């Protein structure tokens, strides 16, 4: 069996762990356990699953120091960043606890038997039920919030679906420790082993996607990974849904009024948004449209100064480091000029220099308008805001589009830009930055291809719906109905005979 | 250009129509018009789109006689059946009018800016918005309710998405006349040409799925068609969602108590459910599990009598007729015995004999437990209800599973069967029949593969969600928000700061 290695990106040192790559017979056992656990988790019911999620959040917090230390050595991300991320992971579990207690997510609907234009209609009752075991492919760049203890896992467990995690090779020990934390909370509630599991190695990922027990796949990763997983799904006798969060450029437009009004403040915001966490965020702004003129010049000058004074960024792994260097060189060959790039001490780790590139609007090619994972942003200088709509239409659809406006900016131009973003992104940000994704009911994290592959969100309360399916009962005796669908139940919002009913009590 | 032919399945006569297969340049123009119409339809807003849907329903009813006559000559379906189906189509448009007026379907959510465990959270507002032009592949077996004027079209237009229909080759003139009816209602409201369009011919279907303007595909058809469309989608630079309603066996279990209690009544119900509309319904029961013993014998005898006395059924087209004959022969070769099959006058049309086959539980092979499109049902005789769970697990997942129970039937056995159906179907029917799908808020028409390819419904209020995507606004000025997301708006249910708000006024 192949040993799993861990690499410290700060010094490039590789060492063997006690983990081994998951072989096919072990995967078979894991899938079987997940199938059996599905029943337990579903039967646990909404309110006790909410308790489980709260217990997982508490377990994560009680292991905070160990988890962060492990992740630091595997990702090179800073302690404050990982500390915040672990809090975010706990917040996500607790939010889904709220979602379960609220109960609207099951979309309970009752149509009593009635005369209709098509004759007597039967009694129909519908709600969403768990889909079954889910495969989750953890991300490189969020060892907690989009990995084993991430939002996909929280949403799956909340929905009542066991989760089998494909650990990202960049942080196997963090993945293992994370699964241990969830496992402890499950055991405390008397749950079986199969509610959560972790598999290691690329072959295990492929087997997992093809395994009959798996009913959906969630991925935070690259377009290439999504294409490969979709190909594996298409080979199944029974295709299953893939929910993939992929690539995003996140254009950000600074209108002249905003640049004139607050050049320094925006320079500071842009700098943080593209360099924090080594720029390794799916919502990192890759393109900033900065106006010509005094305000824009001042903004760019301030931004250059910050970048020039920045230190090196430790990237997550060798592949990401190499991809970053290569992509930056491609952008330069395609005509982007280096606007600022400090000399940094690269040492033995995966260290790169933050890079600010610059291009005129006419020089913005499709090549430059693509994602570069890491601390790189391209400033696009423009003369006339009227030219932006056409330029933005050449930027690939993204998770987000941001717009800074200020006194004197034309309202019609603002509206046109917002309309453009609305058609090509999943979230439109005003006078702010796309990074720092709030975890809340109204959040949306998704968008047209290539930012995601479908019409879902992978953050926020409604991300639970990916792991649910509708089921209807026709003329069922009350004793066979789930309690949420019995006439007398009134603890959750339901639609009864077409009307949404308030919660009683 | 290839002329489109129409065939009367009652006499097999083929004649040329004035329609031609859609060529690539015409398809390009249609897609372009659909893109342009998307804006108009979206800007129309919920309440005026509801008016449009009502106007379409009225237009269909005003053209009832012509539409039915056209469909009769193309499908061989009976006048009463087509009359009911046209009513159903009108009901579907009106139901989505209600859905729009209710407004909950946009899932409006507002999270005001607030302090969170992760710092200050921005103001976030989210709702569902139209996906853009949708391709709809009409079904052979429902010239109205699952074709040009069908539920997919109604849901798409309700969502604010123009619909481009691939007309089924079995009813081109009905498709054309249907599109004219919708077009008239759109013109009356001042709408552009591209809101609805119809294309003809298989190549046009392929181009349509690959066209960049198309943002989703809805199909009611075969597993083979779904695989082909998915392959075309996978070739796109930007894959789009496919919502496919496919193949279904719809097993129906008669427990001994039910057979003893009401053998004749159930025989009558089963007979109607598998022979009406020539058995060409996706919810037709293909397998009926009938107990041994006096009640079961009586039931089977009554059923045999009805089948033996039945006349021939006109099937929709030659391919379906041939497929039916071939599949029936396969079932017989696999060991199913002919229980009843009348001699019928086949004439020159696509006429077949309704067929009741019979097999013992041990003889139920995977081959026999497959779908046969047309008026064929296999009765599976069983001795012990305890053996049913295992047998049902070999039946492919289906849209529906039905259970008849009566005095003396064991409650645990009932519960086990219902649990089995809940895991393998989309709708569990008690003491009734899966055909005659009620169109209402709580309806669900879908299920695990191969009954559908994903976790959607293609009937009922929530089928609109297939054509919507979430969009969030972060810290947006009020004047740029859709009215549904402004603070003061209270005409629809919304979730504000995590709490579902009742509608005011």
HADDOCK unambig.tbl for C-alpha pairs under 7 A between the chains (distance, minus, plus):
assign (segid A and resid 84 and name CA) (segid B and resid 118 and name CA) 6.81 0.50 0.50
assign (segid A and resid 88 and name CA) (segid B and resid 118 and name CA) 6.87 0.50 0.50
assign (segid A and resid 109 and name CA) (segid B and resid 442 and name CA) 5.12 0.50 0.50
assign (segid A and resid 110 and name CA) (segid B and resid 442 and name CA) 5.77 0.50 0.50
assign (segid A and resid 111 and name CA) (segid B and resid 441 and name CA) 6.89 0.50 0.50
assign (segid A and resid 111 and name CA) (segid B and resid 442 and name CA) 5.89 0.50 0.50
assign (segid A and resid 118 and name CA) (segid B and resid 84 and name CA) 6.81 0.50 0.50
assign (segid A and resid 118 and name CA) (segid B and resid 88 and name CA) 6.85 0.50 0.50
assign (segid A and resid 121 and name CA) (segid B and resid 438 and name CA) 5.91 0.50 0.50
assign (segid A and resid 124 and name CA) (segid B and resid 442 and name CA) 5.90 0.50 0.50
assign (segid A and resid 124 and name CA) (segid B and resid 443 and name CA) 6.46 0.50 0.50
assign (segid A and resid 125 and name CA) (segid B and resid 442 and name CA) 5.65 0.50 0.50
assign (segid A and resid 126 and name CA) (segid B and resid 442 and name CA) 5.22 0.50 0.50
assign (segid A and resid 126 and name CA) (segid B and resid 443 and name CA) 6.83 0.50 0.50
assign (segid A and resid 238 and name CA) (segid B and resid 449 and name CA) 5.62 0.50 0.50
assign (segid A and resid 238 and name CA) (segid B and resid 450 and name CA) 6.82 0.50 0.50
assign (segid A and resid 239 and name CA) (segid B and resid 453 and name CA) 6.70 0.50 0.50
assign (segid A and resid 240 and name CA) (segid B and resid 454 and name CA) 6.67 0.50 0.50
assign (segid A and resid 241 and name CA) (segid B and resid 454 and name CA) 6.10 0.50 0.50
assign (segid A and resid 426 and name CA) (segid B and resid 470 and name CA) 6.76 0.50 0.50
assign (segid A and resid 426 and name CA) (segid B and resid 471 and name CA) 4.87 0.50 0.50
assign (segid A and resid 426 and name CA) (segid B and resid 472 and name CA) 6.29 0.50 0.50
assign (segid A and resid 427 and name CA) (segid B and resid 471 and name CA) 5.63 0.50 0.50
assign (segid A and resid 427 and name CA) (segid B and resid 472 and name CA) 4.49 0.50 0.50
assign (segid A and resid 427 and name CA) (segid B and resid 473 and name CA) 5.66 0.50 0.50
assign (segid A and resid 428 and name CA) (segid B and resid 472 and name CA) 6.30 0.50 0.50
assign (segid A and resid 428 and name CA) (segid B and resid 473 and name CA) 4.93 0.50 0.50
assign (segid A and resid 428 and name CA) (segid B and resid 474 and name CA) 5.99 0.50 0.50
assign (segid A and resid 429 and name CA) (segid B and resid 473 and name CA) 6.17 0.50 0.50
assign (segid A and resid 429 and name CA) (segid B and resid 474 and name CA) 4.64 0.50 0.50
assign (segid A and resid 429 and name CA) (segid B and resid 475 and name CA) 6.52 0.50 0.50
assign (segid A and resid 430 and name CA) (segid B and resid 474 and name CA) 6.05 0.50 0.50
assign (segid A and resid 430 and name CA) (segid B and resid 475 and name CA) 5.46 0.50 0.50
assign (segid A and resid 430 and name CA) (segid B and resid 476 and name CA) 5.51 0.50 0.50
assign (segid A and resid 438 and name CA) (segid B and resid 121 and name CA) 5.90 0.50 0.50
assign (segid A and resid 441 and name CA) (segid B and resid 111 and name CA) 6.90 0.50 0.50
assign (segid A and resid 441 and name CA) (segid B and resid 498 and name CA) 5.92 0.50 0.50
assign (segid A and resid 442 and name CA) (segid B and resid 109 and name CA) 5.11 0.50 0.50
assign (segid A and resid 442 and name CA) (segid B and resid 110 and name CA) 5.78 0.50 0.50
assign (segid A and resid 442 and name CA) (segid B and resid 111 and name CA) 5.90 0.50 0.50
assign (segid A and resid 442 and name CA) (segid B and resid 124 and name CA) 5.91 0.50 0.50
assign (segid A and resid 442 and name CA) (segid B and resid 125 and name CA) 5.64 0.50 0.50
assign (segid A and resid 442 and name CA) (segid B and resid 126 and name CA) 5.19 0.50 0.50
assign (segid A and resid 443 and name CA) (segid B and resid 124 and name CA) 6.47 0.50 0.50
assign (segid A and resid 443 and name CA) (segid B and resid 126 and name CA) 6.83 0.50 0.50
assign (segid A and resid 443 and name CA) (segid B and resid 472 and name CA) 6.66 0.50 0.50
assign (segid A and resid 444 and name CA) (segid B and resid 470 and name CA) 6.80 0.50 0.50
assign (segid A and resid 444 and name CA) (segid B and resid 471 and name CA) 6.65 0.50 0.50
assign (segid A and resid 444 and name CA) (segid B and resid 472 and name CA) 5.85 0.50 0.50
assign (segid A and resid 449 and name CA) (segid B and resid 238 and name CA) 5.61 0.50 0.50
assign (segid A and resid 450 and name CA) (segid B and resid 238 and name CA) 6.80 0.50 0.50
assign (segid A and resid 453 and name CA) (segid B and resid 239 and name CA) 6.69 0.50 0.50
assign (segid A and resid 454 and name CA) (segid B and resid 240 and name CA) 6.66 0.50 0.50
assign (segid A and resid 454 and name CA) (segid B and resid 241 and name CA) 6.09 0.50 0.50
assign (segid A and resid 455 and name CA) (segid B and resid 469 and name CA) 5.08 0.50 0.50
assign (segid A and resid 469 and name CA) (segid B and resid 455 and name CA) 5.11 0.50 0.50
assign (segid A and resid 470 and name CA) (segid B and resid 426 and name CA) 6.78 0.50 0.50
assign (segid A and resid 470 and name CA) (segid B and resid 444 and name CA) 6.81 0.50 0.50
assign (segid A and resid 471 and name CA) (segid B and resid 426 and name CA) 4.88 0.50 0.50
assign (segid A and resid 471 and name CA) (segid B and resid 427 and name CA) 5.63 0.50 0.50
assign (segid A and resid 471 and name CA) (segid B and resid 444 and name CA) 6.65 0.50 0.50
assign (segid A and resid 472 and name CA) (segid B and resid 426 and name CA) 6.29 0.50 0.50
assign (segid A and resid 472 and name CA) (segid B and resid 427 and name CA) 4.48 0.50 0.50
assign (segid A and resid 472 and name CA) (segid B and resid 428 and name CA) 6.29 0.50 0.50
assign (segid A and resid 472 and name CA) (segid B and resid 443 and name CA) 6.67 0.50 0.50
assign (segid A and resid 472 and name CA) (segid B and resid 444 and name CA) 5.85 0.50 0.50
assign (segid A and resid 473 and name CA) (segid B and resid 427 and name CA) 5.68 0.50 0.50
assign (segid A and resid 473 and name CA) (segid B and resid 428 and name CA) 4.93 0.50 0.50
assign (segid A and resid 473 and name CA) (segid B and resid 429 and name CA) 6.18 0.50 0.50
assign (segid A and resid 474 and name CA) (segid B and resid 428 and name CA) 5.98 0.50 0.50
assign (segid A and resid 474 and name CA) (segid B and resid 429 and name CA) 4.64 0.50 0.50
assign (segid A and resid 474 and name CA) (segid B and resid 430 and name CA) 6.03 0.50 0.50
assign (segid A and resid 475 and name CA) (segid B and resid 429 and name CA) 6.53 0.50 0.50
assign (segid A and resid 475 and name CA) (segid B and resid 430 and name CA) 5.46 0.50 0.50
assign (segid A and resid 476 and name CA) (segid B and resid 430 and name CA) 5.50 0.50 0.50
assign (segid A and resid 498 and name CA) (segid B and resid 441 and name CA) 5.91 0.50 0.50
assign (segid A and resid 502 and name CA) (segid B and resid 502 and name CA) 6.93 0.50 0.50
